[in-house]
Amino acid sequence: MKEIYPKATVLNMAASIEYSEGGVVSKQILKNQVGNITLFSFDKGQGLSEHTAPFDAFVQILDGEVEIKIDGKPFIVKANESIIMPANITHALYAVEKFKMLLTMIRG
């Protein structure tokens, strides 16, 4: 795989992705056999519909604010806050305001 982000370098993730008006942007930071790290930006009002994933997912909000529903329960998560979405439990995201997040999934 082509290395997108250099290793052993200080990175500013929030500055590494721009917002797209009315859209969602994603950039793969790292991917290997045990997991992946992906950077996202969502414009206000955008989101991901309810779904499940086979692995726990660690979400770190870098900018803005998102409502994350896990098993139907809403959580408001803001810049510099994080939440873990459990494997095989439904979750959905809605941009209360535009936001950026770093998603880390570890295969177990």
C-alpha positions as CSV (number, residue, x, y, z in Angstrom):
1,M,0.0,0.0,0.0
2,K,1.2,3.5,-0.8
3,E,2.0,5.4,2.4
4,I,-0.3,8.4,2.5
5,Y,1.1,9.9,5.7
6,P,4.8,9.6,6.6
7,K,5.6,7.7,9.8
8,A,7.8,9.2,12.5
9,T,6.5,12.6,11.7
10,V,4.3,15.0,13.8
11,L,0.9,15.3,12.1
12,N,-2.0,17.7,12.6
13,M,-5.0,15.6,11.7
14,A,-7.6,18.4,11.9
15,A,-5.5,20.5,9.4
16,S,-5.1,17.4,7.1
17,I,-8.7,17.4,5.9
18,E,-11.0,20.1,4.5
19,Y,-14.8,20.4,4.7
20,S,-16.9,19.9,1.6
21,E,-20.0,22.0,1.4
22,G,-23.0,19.6,1.7
23,G,-20.7,16.6,1.8
24,V,-18.5,14.1,3.6
25,V,-14.8,13.6,3.0
26,S,-12.7,10.7,4.2
27,K,-8.9,10.0,4.1
28,Q,-7.3,6.8,5.0
29,I,-4.4,7.4,7.4
30,L,-3.2,3.9,8.0
31,K,-4.4,0.4,7.2
32,N,-3.0,-3.0,7.9
33,Q,-4.1,-6.5,8.9
34,V,-5.1,-5.5,12.5
35,G,-7.0,-2.4,11.8
36,N,-7.3,1.0,10.2
37,I,-7.4,4.7,11.0
38,T,-9.5,7.0,8.9
39,L,-10.0,10.8,9.0
40,F,-13.4,12.2,8.2
41,S,-15.1,15.6,7.8
42,F,-18.8,16.1,7.7
43,D,-20.7,19.3,6.7
44,K,-23.5,20.4,9.0
45,G,-26.6,18.2,8.5
46,Q,-24.6,15.3,7.0
47,G,-24.3,11.9,8.6
48,L,-24.1,8.1,8.4
49,S,-27.3,6.1,8.6
50,E,-27.7,3.4,11.2
51,H,-25.4,0.5,10.7
52,T,-23.2,-2.0,12.5
53,A,-19.5,-2.9,12.3
54,P,-17.9,-6.2,13.3
55,F,-15.2,-4.4,15.4
56,D,-15.1,-1.8,18.2
57,A,-14.6,1.7,16.8
58,F,-12.9,4.5,18.7
59,V,-14.1,8.0,17.5
60,Q,-12.1,11.1,18.4
61,I,-13.8,14.4,17.5
62,L,-11.2,16.9,16.3
63,D,-13.5,19.9,15.5
64,G,-17.2,20.7,15.7
65,E,-20.0,18.6,17.2
66,V,-21.8,15.4,16.3
67,E,-24.7,13.4,17.6
68,I,-23.8,9.7,17.7
69,K,-26.6,7.2,18.4
70,I,-25.5,3.9,19.8
71,D,-28.2,1.3,20.1
72,G,-30.7,4.2,19.8
73,K,-29.2,6.2,22.7
74,P,-28.0,9.7,21.5
75,F,-24.6,11.1,22.6
76,I,-23.4,14.6,21.8
77,V,-19.7,14.5,21.2
78,K,-17.7,17.7,20.8
79,A,-14.1,18.7,19.8
80,N,-11.5,17.0,22.0
81,E,-14.0,14.4,23.2
82,S,-14.1,10.7,22.2
83,I,-16.5,7.7,22.4
84,I,-16.2,4.0,21.7
85,M,-18.8,2.4,19.5
86,P,-19.1,-1.3,20.4
87,A,-18.9,-4.0,17.8
88,N,-22.1,-5.4,16.4
89,I,-24.3,-2.7,18.0
90,T,-26.2,-0.3,15.7
91,H,-24.8,3.3,15.5
92,A,-25.4,6.4,13.4
93,L,-23.9,9.8,13.1
94,Y,-25.5,13.2,12.5
95,A,-23.5,16.5,12.2
96,V,-25.1,18.9,14.6
97,E,-22.5,21.3,13.2
98,K,-19.7,20.6,10.8
99,F,-17.2,18.3,12.4
100,K,-14.0,16.3,11.9
101,M,-13.3,13.0,13.4
102,L,-10.6,10.4,13.5
103,L,-11.9,6.8,13.5
104,T,-9.8,3.9,14.7
105,M,-11.0,0.3,14.2
106,I,-9.0,-2.6,15.6
107,R,-9.9,-6.1,14.4
108,G,-10.3,-8.5,17.2
